[in-house]
């Protein structure tokens, strides 16, 4: 994985708060949107369990209008592409089931 996926894309006007639902465990995880492009969304998470490629999750990105409240109906299906462990955090790359970028649909 290239290093550019670890730094936030400051030129884009992305919402940054992300909520993930692990469909296997039923556990919710909060993260920060780092980058979106090339059909993938990259999220920084606090250290969590390893997500292997192919794992199915649901994701929602908070907008100014939604604030920190994210409804289950706002969540969209994604599949894990890569999971990288860094010092203290994890970086997760996901691909959404439909082809529309997550931040654009919010």
Buried (B, 14 or more C-beta within 10 A) or exposed (E): EEEEBBEBBEEEEBBBBBBBBBEEEEEEBBBBBBBBEEEBBBBBBEEBEEBEEEBBBBBBBBEEEBEEEBEEEBBBBBEBBBBBEEEEBBBBBBBBEEEEBBBEEB
